[in-house]
Amino acid sequence: MIKRLQKEFEQVQSAIEEGIIENMTVDVQQVNNSANYKKWNVVIYGREGTIWQGGEYPGVLEFSDSYPATSPVYTWTLYGKMRFLHMNIYSSGKTCIDILNDKIGYTPAKTCVEILKALEDFLYRPNPKSPTNGELAKTFEKDLPEYEKQIKEFVQKYMEEKQKLEAK
C-alpha cells in the first residue's frame, strides 16, 4: 500500500507541475523526519474569477491501511476555528462527495489525481441535492446572488482570520 501511495504522490506532483492539477499544493506529512504517505496535506487556492477567489483552503487526505480497497477520507482543516461555509461539508470538516464514498463513486481504480481534481471542482460545483448545510442549499437554489454574496463574505472574513493568526 505504501509503494502505491508513493507512486500516486509522485503522479500528483507531476500533475501539478504539468498544470493538470491547478490551484493546489500537496505535501506528505512528516513524522520524525520521515514521510508519512498515509496523510497528505493539501491546500486548495480559490480560482480567480470565482466566488472562492483569494481563499486558501487546507485539508488532509488520509489513507487507511485498507487503501485502495476503501476510499481515503478528506477533512478540511481551516485555519482558526471557523466552520467551512459549503453546503456539502460537515461541521467536522468531513467532505460529502461521491468520489470518496465507497458505496457511490469510489473504486480502487480511482487515482489520487482524479480525487484531488474532484475536490477542487467540489468548491465550484456544490450539490444542493445532498446538503450537509440545508439553509445554504436553499439559498443556493432560491437566491443565487445571495448565496454568492455569503460565500464571498465568508472568504474575506476567513482570510482576515488567517492573517490575524499568522500575525501572532
N, C-alpha and C positions, 0 to 999 in steps of 0.2 A: 504494500500500500504506500509506503514512504517513497519508494522509487517512482511510482506513478505520480505522486504529488510533486516530487522534484521535477519530473519531466513536464507536468502540467504548469508548474510555476515558470519554468523556462519558456514554455509556449506563451504564457500570459505576458511575460516581459518582452518577448519578440513581437507580440501583437500590439503592445503599447508603443514600442519603437517604430513599428511599421504603420502606425496610425489606424490599425484595425479596431483597437480599443482607444478611445479618446477620453479626455477629461477625467483621468483616473490615475492614481498611483497604487501599487500593490507591493507590499513587503512581507516577508516571512517574519513572524515573531522570533525574538531571540531569547533563549533561556540559558543562563550560564555560558555565554559566548558561543552557543550552539544553535543552529537553525532548528526551529520547531515547525516543520512543514504542515503540521495539523492545524495551525492557526495563522491566518493571513490578515494583516492589517490593510484595509482598503480605505482610500479616500476618493470620493466621487466629487468632482467640481461641477457646480451648476453651469450648464452650457449657456453661452452668450445668446441673447435673443429669446430666452425662456424666462418663465416666472421664477425659476430656481437660480438664475444668473447671480454670480457673486458669492454664492454659498459654497462651503466646504463641508461635506457630509461623510464623516468617518464611520467605519463599521468593522466588524470582524467576521471573516468567513472561516467557519470551524468544521473540521472533518473528523468524523468518528472513526473508531477502529474498523468499522464495517464498511467504510467507503471503499469502492464505489457502489457497493450493493445498496447502500442508503445514501440519501442526499446529504450534502453539507447543510449547515444552518448558518444563516446570515443574521447578525444583530447589529442594528445601527447604534452607534455609541457617541452620540452628540457630546460636544464639549459642554461642561456645566451640567445643569440639572433640567434643561428644557426637554419637553416631550416633542418628538418629531411631529410636525403638522402634516400628516399624509393620511389619506383615508384607508390605506392598506398596511399600516404599520401599527402594531400593538403598542400599548404604553410601555411594555418591557423592552421595546426596540426590535422585537422579532418581526420578521417580514412575512406577510401573507402573499406569496407569489407562486404561481403554478409550477414554475421550473424547479422550485425547491420542495415540492410536495410529492412524496413518494407515491401517492395514490392517484395523482392527476397528471403531472407533467414531467416528473423526473424519471430518467432511466440511467443506468450505468454508462450508457454511451454518450451522455451529455458531457461536454468538456467544460473546464473552468473558464475558458474564453467565452463560451456561449452563456454560461451562468453570469459572469461579470457584465457582459454586454446587456443581458436581460435586466440586471439590477439597475444599470444606469437608465435604460429605457423605462423602467418601472417608475422613476421620478416623473417622467414626462407623459406617461400614459396610465394614470391610475384606473382602477377597476371599481366603479361605483356599484357594481352588482355583487361584490364580495367585500363590503367595507368592514373595517375594524373601528372606524370613526363614522357612525351613521349620520351625524349632523353635517359633517364636512361633505359627505357623499351627496346629501340632499342639496346643499348649497351648490355643489358642482353641477348637478343635474338641472336645478331650477334657476340659478343665477350665476352663470359662468364668470361675468365680470367681478362679482363679489368674491367668488372663490379665488380668482387670480389675485385680487387685492389682498385677501387674507394671507395667501402664500407669500407674496412679495413682502408684506409686513413682517411675517414670521422670519423670512430670510434676513431682513435688515436687523431685526431685534436679535436673532440668533448670532449673527456675525458681530454685532456690537458686544454681546455677552462673551463671545470667544475672545475678542480683543481685550476686554476687561480682565479676563482670566490670564491672558498672556502677559499683561502689564504687571501682574502681581509678582 
